[in-house]
Amino acid sequence: MNQTDKKKLSFFQIFNMSVGFFGIQFGWALQMTNMSAIFEHLGARADEIPILWLAAPLTGLIVQPIVGQMSDRTWGKLGRRRPYFLVGAILSSIALIFMPNSSTLWIAAGSLWILDTANNVSMQPFRALVTDLLPESQQTFGFVVQSLLTGLGAVVAAVLPWTLSHLFDVANVAIDRAIPPNIEISFYVGAAVFMGTILWTVVTTEEYPPEDPEALAEQVEASSFRENFDDMMDAIREMPETMRQLAWVQFFSWLGIYCFFLYFPPAVARNFFGATEQGSQLYSEGIEWAGVCIAVFNAVCVLASFVIPYFVNLTNRKIAHAFCLFAGATGLISLWFIDRPLLILVSVIGLGIAWASLLSLPYAMVSSALPEDRIGIYMGIYNAFVVLPEIAASLGLGWVVNHFLHNDRLLAVVLGGISMLIGAILVPQVRDAEEISDIPEAASIENS
C-alpha cells in the first residue's frame, strides 16, 4: 500500500497496536534483570555467564530475518503480522513459567533459548507493523510509542522482585531450591502479562490487506527454500546505504547495552554490596537493588521518550541519537568512580536516555530508506545488527573477563560504556534520509 493511501491513526489506535510491546518487554526485562543471577544461583562462574547467554542472540540472528520474510508473505484471518504475535506469546508464556523451575544450568540455558526464540517471533513483526499501518508522517511517533511502552513494561518487571520481597513479604532467599521465591513468582506474573497484552493488540488492531491476495498466495506456494534464501541474500546485497551505516552504530551501541545486562546485577551485588556467595542475603539484596536501578533507568527511558521528539525537532535525528548515546556511555563509565549503591541511580539516568533513543531513532532513520514491499525482511536483517555484537560478546567476553578483567563484573560493565561511546562517535557518519523530524505533527494527531 502506498504511503498516501494510509489513514492517520489516533493516539489510542497507535497505543492499541503497540501495547503488546509492553508485555514483550515485561518478559524480556525479567530475563535481562534476573538470568545472570539465576545462572550464578545454579553455580555459573563469572567467565561462564556470556556463553550461557549465547542462545539468545544466536536465535535472534536466525529467527528475525526468517520471521520477517514469512510475515511479509502471510495473509489470513488474523492478518499479516498478528499470527506471529500470537504464536510467540504462547511459547514465551510457557517458557516464562518453566524458567524459574530450572534445576540445572543446562535446563536454564535451554529455557532461555525457547524464551528468546518466542520473543523474537513476536517482536520482529511488531517493528514492521508500524511501517505497515502508519503513514510516514506518523512513523517516528509510532516507534516512540513503542519505546514508551517498552520502558513502562521494563520498569514494572525490573522492580517486581523487590516489590514482592519488601511489600508482600515474599522470601528473597531460597531455602530448599536454587531460585528465590520472589523471582519465581515474578516470572509467573510475566507469563500472564505477556499473553494478555499480545491478545489486546491482536483483538483491537486491524491490518491492511495485500493489494492482490491471490498473487501473494501463489508466490508463497511457488517459492522454495532456495528461492527464499536467495531473496534474503539479494536483500542483503541491495541494502540501503543508510542501513549499512547504521549497522556500525548499532553494533557498538548494543555491545555496550549487552555488557550492562550480562554483568550489572551481579556487579551490584558483589562490587557494591560486598557479597561473596550467591546464596547469601547480601547477594539477594544486591540483585534486588540492581532491579530497582534497572527500573529507574527504564523510567528515565519513558520520560525521555516524550522529550526526544522535541529534541529531534530542534536539531535532527543524528544529533539527538549521538547525544543520547554519549549520555549512556558516560553513565556506564561513571560506575567505576562511585562507591555507594545510592549513587548508581544517578549513573543509570544517562543509560535510560540512551535506551529510549536506541529503541526509536535508529528504526525511524532506517524505515524511510526501506522499500515498501520488503519491510519485514529488512527489519529482520536490521535487527541482526543488534544480535551480532551480542553473539560476539557471548563468544569472547568471558575470555576477556577471565584473562584481562580478573573476573571483575563491574569492569565488564565499564567496557560496555566505552563501546557505546564509540557508537556515539560513529553516528554523524550516517546519511539520514530525513534530517527534519515530523514528530510535532505526529504528536498532535486527531482522533479519526
C-alpha positions as CSV (number, residue, x, y, z in Angstrom):
1,M,0.0,0.0,0.0
2,N,1.2,3.5,-0.9
3,Q,2.0,6.0,1.9
4,T,-0.7,8.3,0.6
5,D,-3.3,5.6,1.0
6,K,-2.7,5.1,4.7
7,K,-5.0,6.9,7.1
8,K,-3.7,8.8,10.1
9,L,-4.4,6.9,13.3
10,S,-5.5,8.3,16.6
11,F,-3.3,8.1,19.7
12,F,-5.4,5.3,21.1
13,Q,-5.2,3.3,17.8
14,I,-1.4,3.6,17.9
15,F,-1.5,2.6,21.6
16,N,-3.6,-0.5,20.9
17,M,-1.3,-1.6,18.1
18,S,1.7,-1.2,20.3
19,V,0.5,-2.4,23.7
20,G,1.8,-5.9,23.1
21,F,5.3,-4.4,23.3
22,F,4.6,-3.8,27.0
23,G,4.2,-7.5,27.5
24,I,7.1,-8.4,25.3
25,Q,9.4,-6.0,27.2
26,F,8.0,-7.2,30.6
27,G,9.2,-10.7,29.8
28,W,12.4,-9.5,28.2
29,A,13.2,-7.3,31.3
30,L,12.6,-10.2,33.7
31,Q,15.1,-12.2,31.6
32,M,17.7,-9.5,31.4
33,T,17.4,-8.5,35.1
34,N,17.5,-12.0,36.6
35,M,19.1,-14.5,34.2
36,S,22.7,-13.9,35.2
37,A,21.7,-14.2,38.8
38,I,19.8,-17.4,38.1
39,F,22.9,-18.8,36.3
40,E,25.0,-17.8,39.4
41,H,22.4,-19.4,41.7
42,L,22.9,-22.6,39.7
43,G,26.7,-22.5,40.0
44,A,28.0,-20.5,37.0
45,R,31.3,-18.6,37.2
46,A,31.7,-15.0,36.0
47,D,33.5,-16.0,32.8
48,E,30.8,-18.6,32.0
49,I,27.9,-16.2,32.0
50,P,28.3,-14.8,28.4
51,I,28.4,-18.3,26.8
52,L,25.3,-19.3,28.7
53,W,23.6,-16.3,27.1
54,L,24.7,-17.3,23.6
55,A,21.4,-18.9,22.7
56,A,19.5,-15.6,23.0
57,P,21.4,-13.6,20.3
58,L,22.1,-16.6,18.1
59,T,18.4,-17.3,18.0
60,G,17.6,-13.7,17.1
61,L,20.1,-13.8,14.2
62,I,18.4,-16.8,12.7
63,V,14.8,-16.2,13.6
64,Q,14.3,-12.5,12.9
65,P,15.1,-12.4,9.2
66,I,13.1,-15.6,8.6
67,V,10.1,-14.4,10.5
68,G,10.3,-11.0,8.8
69,Q,10.3,-12.7,5.4
70,M,7.5,-15.0,6.3
71,S,5.3,-12.2,7.7
72,D,5.8,-10.2,4.5
73,R,4.2,-13.1,2.6
74,T,1.5,-14.0,5.1
75,W,-2.2,-13.2,4.9
76,G,-5.1,-14.9,6.7
77,K,-8.0,-14.2,9.1
78,L,-5.6,-12.7,11.7
79,G,-3.8,-10.6,9.0
80,R,-0.1,-10.5,8.2
81,R,1.8,-9.8,11.5
82,R,-0.7,-10.8,14.2
83,P,-0.4,-14.6,13.8
84,Y,3.3,-14.3,14.7
85,F,2.5,-12.1,17.7
86,L,0.1,-14.8,19.0
87,V,2.4,-17.8,18.4
88,G,5.3,-16.0,20.1
89,A,3.2,-15.0,23.1
90,I,2.0,-18.6,23.7
91,L,5.6,-20.0,23.6
92,S,7.0,-17.1,25.6
93,S,4.4,-17.6,28.4
94,I,5.3,-21.3,28.6
95,A,9.0,-20.6,28.8
96,L,8.5,-17.9,31.5
97,I,6.7,-20.5,33.6
98,F,9.4,-23.1,33.2
99,M,12.4,-20.7,33.6
100,P,12.4,-20.3,37.5
101,N,11.8,-24.0,37.9
102,S,15.2,-24.8,36.3
103,S,17.3,-27.2,38.5
104,T,20.5,-27.2,36.4
105,L,22.4,-24.8,34.2
106,W,21.6,-26.6,31.0
107,I,17.8,-26.5,31.8
108,A,18.0,-22.8,32.5
109,A,20.0,-22.2,29.3
110,G,17.5,-24.3,27.3
111,S,14.6,-22.3,28.7
112,L,16.3,-19.1,27.8
113,W,16.7,-20.4,24.2
114,I,13.0,-21.1,24.0
115,L,12.1,-17.8,25.6
116,D,14.3,-15.7,23.3
117,T,13.1,-17.6,20.2
118,A,9.5,-16.9,21.0
119,N,10.3,-13.3,22.0
120,N,11.8,-12.8,18.5
121,V,8.8,-14.4,16.8
122,S,6.6,-11.7,18.5
123,M,8.9,-8.7,18.5
124,Q,10.2,-8.6,14.9
125,P,6.7,-8.3,13.2
126,F,5.8,-5.5,15.8
127,R,8.5,-3.3,14.3
128,A,7.2,-3.9,10.8
129,L,3.6,-3.2,11.9
130,V,4.4,0.5,12.5
131,T,5.5,0.9,8.9
132,D,2.6,-1.2,7.6
133,L,-0.2,0.8,9.3
134,L,1.1,4.3,9.8
135,P,1.8,7.0,7.1
136,E,5.3,8.3,7.0
137,S,4.3,11.4,9.0
138,Q,3.4,9.2,12.0
139,Q,6.0,6.5,11.8
140,T,8.6,8.2,14.1
141,F,5.9,8.8,16.6
142,G,4.8,5.2,16.3
143,F,8.3,4.0,17.2
144,V,8.4,6.4,20.1
145,V,5.2,5.0,21.5
146,Q,6.7,1.5,21.3
147,S,9.7,2.9,23.1
148,L,7.4,4.4,25.8
149,L,5.6,1.1,26.3
150,T,8.9,-0.8,26.3
151,G,10.1,1.5,29.2
152,L,6.9,1.1,31.2
153,G,7.0,-2.7,30.8
154,A,10.6,-2.9,31.9
155,V,10.1,-0.6,34.9
156,V,7.3,-2.8,36.3
157,A,9.2,-6.1,35.6
158,A,12.5,-4.9,37.0
159,V,11.1,-3.7,40.3
160,L,8.7,-6.6,40.7
161,P,11.1,-8.9,42.7
162,W,11.9,-6.1,45.1
163,T,8.2,-5.2,45.5
164,L,7.2,-8.8,46.2
165,S,10.0,-9.0,48.8
166,H,9.6,-5.7,50.6
167,L,5.9,-5.0,50.3
168,F,4.4,-8.5,50.3
169,D,7.0,-10.4,52.4
170,V,7.8,-12.9,49.8
171,A,11.2,-14.6,50.6
172,N,14.1,-13.4,48.6
173,V,16.5,-16.2,49.6
174,A,15.9,-19.8,48.5
175,I,15.8,-22.4,51.3
176,D,15.1,-25.8,49.6
177,R,15.7,-24.8,45.9
178,A,18.1,-22.7,43.8
179,I,15.8,-19.9,42.7
180,P,14.4,-17.5,45.3
181,P,10.5,-17.4,45.6
182,N,10.2,-13.6,44.7
183,I,12.0,-14.2,41.4
184,E,9.9,-17.4,40.7
185,I,6.6,-15.5,41.2
186,S,7.8,-12.6,39.1
187,F,8.2,-14.9,36.1
188,Y,4.7,-16.3,36.6
189,V,3.3,-12.8,36.5
190,G,5.4,-12.1,33.4
191,A,3.8,-15.0,31.6
192,A,0.3,-13.6,32.3
193,V,1.2,-10.1,31.3
194,F,2.9,-11.2,28.1
195,M,-0.1,-13.2,26.9
196,G,-2.7,-10.6,27.9
197,T,-1.1,-7.6,26.2
198,I,-0.5,-9.6,23.0
199,L,-4.1,-10.6,22.9
200,W,-5.1,-7.0,23.4
201,T,-3.2,-6.0,20.2
202,V,-4.4,-8.9,18.2
203,V,-8.1,-8.2,19.1
204,T,-8.0,-4.4,18.7
205,T,-5.9,-3.9,15.6
206,E,-6.8,-4.4,12.0
207,E,-4.2,-4.7,9.2
208,Y,-4.4,-3.5,5.6
209,P,-4.9,-6.5,3.2
210,P,-2.4,-7.0,0.4
211,E,-3.3,-5.4,-2.9
212,D,-3.5,-8.8,-4.6
213,P,-4.1,-11.7,-2.0
214,E,-4.3,-14.3,-4.7
215,A,-0.9,-13.3,-6.2
216,L,0.6,-13.3,-2.7
217,A,-0.7,-16.9,-2.1
218,E,0.7,-18.1,-5.4
219,Q,4.0,-16.5,-4.7
220,V,4.2,-18.3,-1.3
221,E,3.1,-21.6,-2.8
222,A,5.6,-21.4,-5.6
223,S,8.6,-20.3,-3.5
224,S,11.1,-22.9,-2.4
225,F,13.7,-22.8,0.4
226,R,16.4,-21.9,-2.1
227,E,14.3,-19.1,-3.6
228,N,13.7,-17.7,-0.1
229,F,17.4,-17.9,0.8
230,D,18.3,-16.2,-2.5
231,D,15.7,-13.5,-1.8
232,M,17.3,-12.9,1.6
233,M,20.8,-12.7,0.1
234,D,19.5,-10.3,-2.5
235,A,18.1,-8.1,0.2
236,I,21.4,-8.0,2.0
237,R,23.3,-7.1,-1.2
238,E,20.8,-4.4,-2.0
239,M,20.7,-3.0,1.5
240,P,20.2,0.8,1.5
241,E,23.2,2.9,2.4
242,T,21.6,4.4,5.5
243,M,21.0,0.9,6.8
244,R,24.7,-0.1,6.2
245,Q,26.0,2.9,8.0
246,L,23.7,2.5,11.0
247,A,24.9,-1.1,11.3
248,W,28.2,0.0,12.8
249,V,26.4,2.4,15.2
250,Q,24.1,-0.4,16.3
251,F,27.0,-2.9,16.7
252,F,28.9,-0.8,19.3
253,S,25.8,0.6,21.0
254,W,24.2,-2.8,21.6
255,L,27.5,-4.3,22.6
256,G,27.6,-1.7,25.4
257,I,24.0,-2.5,26.4
258,Y,24.7,-6.2,26.3
259,C,27.6,-5.9,28.7
260,F,25.4,-4.0,31.0
261,F,22.6,-6.6,31.1
262,L,25.1,-9.5,31.4
263,Y,27.0,-8.2,34.4
264,F,25.2,-5.3,36.0
265,P,23.1,-7.2,38.6
266,P,25.9,-9.5,39.8
267,A,28.3,-6.4,39.8
268,V,26.0,-4.5,42.1
269,A,25.7,-7.5,44.4
270,R,29.4,-8.1,44.6
271,N,31.1,-4.7,44.0
272,F,28.7,-2.5,45.9
273,F,27.1,-4.8,48.5
274,G,30.2,-6.9,49.1
275,A,28.5,-10.3,48.5
276,T,30.9,-13.2,48.1
277,E,28.4,-16.0,47.7
278,Q,25.3,-16.1,45.5
279,G,23.2,-17.8,48.2
280,S,23.7,-15.1,50.8
281,Q,21.4,-12.4,52.0
282,L,23.8,-9.7,50.7
283,Y,23.7,-11.2,47.2
284,S,19.9,-11.2,47.2
285,E,19.7,-7.6,48.4
286,G,22.2,-6.6,45.7
287,I,20.3,-8.3,42.9
288,E,17.1,-6.6,44.2
289,W,18.8,-3.2,44.2
290,A,20.0,-3.8,40.7
291,G,16.4,-4.4,39.7
292,V,15.4,-1.1,41.3
293,C,18.2,0.6,39.4
294,I,17.1,-1.0,36.1
295,A,13.6,0.1,36.9
296,V,14.8,3.7,37.3
297,F,16.8,3.5,34.1
298,N,13.7,2.3,32.3
299,A,11.6,5.0,34.0
300,V,14.1,7.6,32.6
301,C,13.6,5.9,29.2
302,V,9.8,6.5,29.5
303,L,10.3,10.2,30.3
304,A,13.0,10.6,27.6
305,S,10.5,9.1,25.1
306,F,8.4,12.3,25.5
307,V,11.4,14.6,25.2
308,I,13.4,13.1,22.4
309,P,10.8,14.0,19.6
310,Y,11.1,17.7,20.5
311,F,14.9,17.4,20.8
312,V,14.9,15.9,17.3
313,N,12.8,18.8,16.0
314,L,15.2,21.4,17.4
315,T,18.3,19.5,15.9
316,N,17.9,16.4,13.8
317,R,17.8,12.6,14.4
318,K,21.5,12.2,14.1
319,I,22.5,14.8,16.6
320,A,19.8,13.6,19.0
321,H,20.9,10.0,18.8
322,A,24.6,10.8,19.2
323,F,23.9,12.9,22.3
324,C,21.8,10.2,23.8
325,L,24.4,7.5,23.2
326,F,27.0,9.8,24.8
327,A,24.9,10.2,27.9
328,G,24.6,6.4,28.2
329,A,28.3,5.9,27.8
330,T,29.0,8.5,30.4
331,G,26.6,6.8,32.8
332,L,28.2,3.3,32.4
333,I,31.8,4.6,32.7
334,S,30.9,6.6,35.8
335,L,30.0,3.4,37.7
336,W,33.8,2.8,38.1
337,F,34.2,6.1,40.1
338,I,31.3,5.7,42.6
339,D,31.4,3.7,45.9
340,R,27.8,3.9,47.2
341,P,24.8,1.9,45.9
342,L,22.5,5.0,46.1
343,L,24.7,6.8,43.5
344,I,24.1,4.1,40.9
345,L,20.7,5.7,40.5
346,V,22.4,8.8,39.1
347,S,24.6,6.8,36.7
348,V,21.7,4.9,35.2
349,I,19.9,8.2,34.2
350,G,22.2,8.6,31.2
351,L,21.7,5.0,30.2
352,G,17.9,5.4,30.3
353,I,18.3,8.3,27.9
354,A,20.4,6.2,25.6
355,W,17.9,3.3,25.8
356,A,15.0,5.5,24.8
357,S,16.9,6.6,21.7
358,L,18.1,3.1,20.8
359,L,14.6,1.8,20.8
360,S,13.2,4.5,18.5
361,L,15.6,6.8,16.5
362,P,17.6,4.1,14.6
363,Y,14.4,2.4,13.5
364,A,12.9,5.8,12.5
365,M,16.0,6.6,10.5
366,V,16.1,3.3,8.6
367,S,12.4,2.9,8.0
368,S,12.2,5.7,5.5
369,A,15.0,4.1,3.5
370,L,13.3,0.7,3.0
371,P,11.2,-0.5,0.1
372,E,7.5,-0.9,1.0
373,D,7.2,-4.5,-0.2
374,R,10.2,-5.7,1.8
375,I,9.7,-4.0,5.2
376,G,9.6,-7.3,7.2
377,I,12.7,-8.9,5.8
378,Y,14.7,-5.7,6.1
379,M,13.6,-5.2,9.6
380,G,14.7,-8.7,10.4
381,I,18.1,-8.1,8.8
382,Y,18.4,-4.8,10.6
383,N,17.7,-6.4,13.9
384,A,20.5,-8.8,13.2
385,F,22.8,-5.8,13.7
386,V,21.6,-5.9,17.3
387,V,22.3,-9.6,17.9
388,L,25.7,-9.8,16.1
389,P,27.5,-7.9,18.8
390,E,25.7,-9.9,21.4
391,I,27.0,-13.1,19.8
392,A,30.5,-11.7,19.7
393,A,30.2,-10.8,23.4
394,S,28.8,-14.3,24.2
395,L,31.7,-16.0,22.5
396,G,34.6,-13.7,23.6
397,L,33.6,-11.6,26.6
398,G,34.0,-14.4,29.1
399,W,37.6,-14.9,28.0
400,V,38.3,-11.2,28.3
401,V,36.7,-11.1,31.7
402,N,38.8,-14.0,32.9
403,H,42.2,-13.1,31.4
404,F,42.1,-9.3,31.4
405,L,39.5,-8.1,33.9
406,H,40.2,-10.7,36.6
407,N,36.5,-11.7,36.7
408,D,35.6,-8.2,37.8
409,R,32.0,-7.8,36.7
410,L,32.0,-4.0,37.2
411,L,34.9,-3.6,34.7
412,A,32.9,-5.6,32.2
413,V,30.0,-3.0,32.5
414,V,32.5,-0.1,32.1
415,L,33.9,-1.8,29.0
416,G,30.3,-1.6,27.7
417,G,30.3,2.1,28.3
418,I,33.5,2.5,26.2
419,S,31.8,0.6,23.3
420,M,28.7,2.8,23.5
421,L,30.9,5.9,23.3
422,I,32.4,4.5,20.0
423,G,28.8,4.1,18.7
424,A,28.1,7.8,19.5
425,I,31.2,8.9,17.6
426,L,30.1,7.0,14.5
427,V,26.5,8.5,14.4
428,P,27.5,11.6,12.4
429,Q,28.7,9.5,9.5
430,V,25.2,8.1,8.9
431,R,23.3,9.7,5.9
432,D,19.8,10.1,7.3
433,A,17.1,10.3,4.6
434,E,15.2,13.0,6.6
435,E,17.1,15.4,8.8
436,I,13.9,17.1,9.9
437,S,11.6,15.1,12.2
438,D,7.8,15.1,11.8
439,I,7.1,14.5,15.4
440,P,5.2,17.7,16.2
441,E,2.7,16.8,13.6
442,A,2.5,13.2,14.7
443,A,2.2,14.1,18.3
444,S,-0.8,16.3,17.7
445,I,-2.8,13.7,15.7
446,E,-6.5,14.0,15.9
447,N,-8.9,11.1,16.6
448,S,-10.0,9.5,13.4
